[in-house]
Amino acid sequence: MNAAAPIVELKDVSFAYDGETVLQDVNLEIRRGNFIAMIGPNGGGKTTLLKLILGLLKPGEGLIRVNGDSPARASSCIGYVPQDVHINRNFPITAMDVVLMGTLDPKKRWASWKSASHRLDAMDALDHLDMADLAGRKIGELSGGQRQRVFIARALVTHPQLLLLDEPTAGIDTKGQADFFRLLRELNKEITIVVVSHDLLVISRYVKSVACVNKRLHYHGQAEITGEMMETMYPCTVEELCPVEIVAHGLPHRVLKDHKRS
């Protein structure tokens, strides 16, 4: 595979649920080594876009290529941390068991998922995320930030080239969010990352570029989140928001300054 070629290409992609258009004429190239924040309003199509890249959904129109192939055939090169990972905290499963689930191959017997090689890979993934010491800890005993690291380890255990995360810091406090995005920045040295997030104030310090999604997609090859971008993506303009609302929704200081000048 040509290292200079984009790892993901979307050309004129549109998608609709029951006749209602969710994404329209989306064009995007995700370059290797990029760290993209995907922002936009609820219902704007962010999660749908991730599922299209994963091959869980098929576009109504347009073309999607991952590693030069169809998403379904290239799924092994993608790690995915979905939104709202629900888990029964009383279920007696350890951090190691959760990560081992990432090695499951539907074409093979379940007995193979705890092979010695898989356990080594799982421990390496946990160690990479500073969670090796907690490999035997039950998942329900971990903090929200620790559980999220375990879910990332599960996504990384097969050594993917692309990591997709959908609202990964939901339920994590502000300090935990900052620690989490610093972790992603370190992982980005080895892997391409796309993260859907509403934590704009925090995430803008760590990402390399921004994709704004609200039915259509606008890509910005820099991390700065400006007032113009917010006007494009959200139903109300920055001028229609009071400073308290801007801060409450976590918009960067640059947006607040733009608002004050208006």
C-alpha positions in Angstrom: 0.0 0.0 0.0 1.3 3.4 -1.0 2.1 5.3 2.2 1.3 8.6 0.6 -2.2 7.4 -0.4 -5.1 8.4 1.9 -6.2 5.6 4.3 -9.9 6.6 3.7 -11.5 8.2 0.7 -15.2 9.2 0.5 -16.4 10.6 -2.9 -19.9 12.1 -3.3 -21.3 9.9 -0.5 -24.9 10.3 0.5 -27.0 8.3 2.9 -30.7 8.3 4.0 -32.7 6.5 6.7 -36.2 5.7 5.5 -36.0 8.3 2.8 -34.7 11.1 5.1 -31.3 12.3 4.0 -28.7 12.2 6.8 -25.6 12.8 4.7 -25.3 14.5 1.4 -22.5 14.8 -1.1 -19.8 14.1 1.4 -16.2 14.2 0.2 -13.3 13.5 2.5 -9.7 12.1 2.3 -8.2 11.0 5.6 -4.4 11.0 5.3 -2.3 8.6 7.2 -1.1 10.0 10.5 -3.9 12.5 10.8 -5.8 13.1 14.0 -9.3 14.4 13.1 -11.9 15.8 15.4 -15.4 15.3 13.9 -17.8 17.8 15.3 -21.4 18.9 14.6 -24.9 18.9 16.1 -26.7 15.9 17.4 -28.4 14.2 14.4 -25.9 15.8 12.0 -24.6 12.4 10.7 -21.3 11.9 12.6 -22.0 8.4 13.9 -23.6 7.4 10.5 -20.4 8.6 8.8 -18.3 6.4 11.1 -20.5 3.4 10.4 -20.2 3.9 6.6 -16.4 3.9 7.0 -16.6 0.7 9.0 -18.8 -0.9 6.4 -21.7 -1.4 8.9 -23.8 0.8 6.5 -23.7 1.1 2.8 -24.0 4.5 1.1 -27.0 5.2 -1.0 -24.8 7.1 -3.5 -21.0 7.6 -3.8 -17.9 5.6 -3.2 -16.0 4.7 0.0 -12.5 3.2 0.0 -10.5 2.1 3.0 -6.9 1.2 2.3 -7.8 1.2 -1.3 -10.5 -1.4 -0.8 -14.2 -1.6 0.2 -14.9 -1.0 3.9 -16.1 -4.5 4.4 -12.9 -6.0 3.0 -10.7 -3.6 4.9 -12.4 -3.9 8.2 -9.4 -5.7 9.8 -7.4 -2.5 9.5 -9.9 -0.4 11.6 -10.2 -0.3 15.3 -13.6 1.1 16.6 -14.7 2.3 20.0 -18.5 2.9 19.7 -20.6 5.4 21.5 -22.1 4.4 24.9 -20.3 1.1 25.5 -22.8 -0.4 28.0 -21.5 -3.2 30.2 -23.0 -4.9 33.2 -20.7 -3.9 36.0 -21.7 -6.9 38.0 -20.7 -9.4 35.3 -17.5 -11.1 36.4 -15.4 -10.2 33.4 -11.9 -8.8 33.6 -10.1 -6.1 31.7 -8.1 -8.9 30.0 -11.3 -10.7 28.9 -12.7 -7.5 27.4 -9.5 -6.9 25.3 -9.4 -10.6 24.2 -12.9 -10.1 22.7 -11.2 -7.9 20.1 -9.4 -11.0 18.8 -12.6 -12.9 18.1 -12.8 -14.2 14.6 -16.3 -15.2 13.5 -14.9 -17.6 11.0 -13.1 -19.6 13.7 -14.0 -21.4 16.9 -14.5 -19.4 20.0 -12.0 -21.6 21.8 -9.2 -19.9 19.8 -9.8 -16.5 21.4 -7.9 -17.2 24.5 -4.8 -18.7 22.8 -1.4 -17.9 24.2 -0.6 -15.6 21.3 -3.9 -13.7 21.7 -3.2 -13.2 25.5 0.2 -11.8 24.7 -1.3 -9.4 22.2 -4.0 -8.4 24.7 -1.4 -7.8 27.4 0.7 -5.7 25.0 -2.3 -3.6 24.2 -3.1 -3.1 27.9 0.5 -2.3 28.6 0.5 0.3 25.8 -2.3 2.1 27.6 -0.7 1.8 31.0 -3.4 -0.8 32.1 -1.3 -4.0 32.3 -1.3 -3.9 36.1 -5.1 -3.9 36.1 -5.5 -6.8 33.5 -7.0 -9.1 36.2 -9.3 -6.4 37.6 -13.0 -6.8 37.0 -14.3 -4.3 34.5 -17.0 -3.0 37.0 -14.3 -2.1 39.5 -12.5 0.3 37.1 -13.1 4.1 36.8 -14.7 5.5 33.7 -11.4 6.6 32.3 -9.8 3.2 33.0 -12.7 1.4 31.3 -12.3 3.6 28.3 -8.6 2.7 28.1 -9.6 -1.0 28.2 -12.1 -0.5 25.3 -9.4 1.3 23.3 -7.0 -1.7 24.0 -9.7 -4.0 22.7 -9.8 -1.9 19.5 -6.0 -1.9 19.2 -5.3 -5.6 19.9 -5.4 -6.5 16.2 -3.0 -3.7 15.4 -5.3 -1.6 13.2 -4.0 1.3 11.0 -7.1 3.5 11.7 -8.9 4.1 15.1 -12.4 5.5 15.1 -13.9 6.7 18.4 -17.5 7.9 18.9 -17.9 10.2 21.9 -15.2 8.4 23.9 -15.1 10.9 26.9 -18.9 10.8 27.7 -19.1 10.4 31.5 -15.5 11.3 32.1 -14.6 14.4 34.2 -12.7 17.3 32.8 -9.3 16.2 34.0 -10.0 12.7 32.8 -10.9 14.1 29.4 -7.6 16.0 29.1 -5.6 12.8 30.2 -7.6 10.8 27.6 -6.8 13.1 24.7 -3.2 13.3 25.7 -3.2 9.5 25.4 -4.8 9.7 22.0 -2.1 12.2 20.9 0.6 9.6 21.9 -1.3 6.9 20.0 -1.5 9.1 17.0 2.3 8.8 16.6 1.6 5.2 15.3 -2.0 5.3 14.1 -4.5 7.5 12.3 -7.3 8.7 14.5 -10.8 10.1 14.0 -12.7 11.0 17.1 -16.3 12.3 17.3 -16.6 14.7 20.2 -18.6 17.6 21.7 -15.7 18.5 24.0 -14.5 21.2 21.7 -12.6 23.2 24.2 -10.5 20.2 25.3 -10.1 18.4 22.0 -8.9 21.4 19.9 -5.6 21.4 21.8 -4.7 17.9 20.7 -6.1 17.3 17.1 -4.5 18.2 13.8 -7.6 18.9 11.8 -11.4 19.2 12.1 -14.3 17.8 10.1 -17.6 19.6 10.6 -20.6 17.4 9.9 -24.2 18.6 9.6 -25.6 16.6 6.7 -22.8 18.0 4.6 -19.1 17.8 5.5 -16.6 20.7 5.7 -13.0 19.8 6.3 -10.5 22.1 7.9 -6.8 21.1 7.7 -6.0 22.8 11.0 -7.0 22.3 14.6 -8.4 25.7 15.3 -12.2 25.8 15.8 -13.4 29.2 14.7 -16.7 31.2 14.9 -17.2 30.8 11.2 -17.0 27.0 11.5 -19.6 27.0 14.3 -21.9 29.2 12.3 -21.6 26.7 9.4 -22.3 23.7 11.6 -24.9 24.7 14.2 -28.5 25.9 13.8 -27.8 29.2 15.5 -24.9 31.5 14.8 -22.3 32.5 17.4 -24.0 36.0 17.5 -27.2 34.3 18.8 -25.4 32.7 21.7 -24.8 34.5 25.0 -21.3 34.2 26.5 -22.6 31.9 29.2 -24.1 29.5 26.6 -20.8 29.5 24.7 -18.8 28.5 27.8 -21.4 26.1 28.9 -21.2 24.2 25.6 -17.4 24.1 25.8 -16.6 26.3 22.8 -13.0 27.5 22.5 -12.0 30.9 23.8 -11.4 32.1 20.1 -15.2 31.7 19.5 -15.9 33.7 22.7 -13.7 36.5 21.5 -15.4 36.5 18.1 -18.7 36.7 19.9 -17.5 39.7 22.0 -16.3 41.6 19.0 -19.7 41.2 17.3 
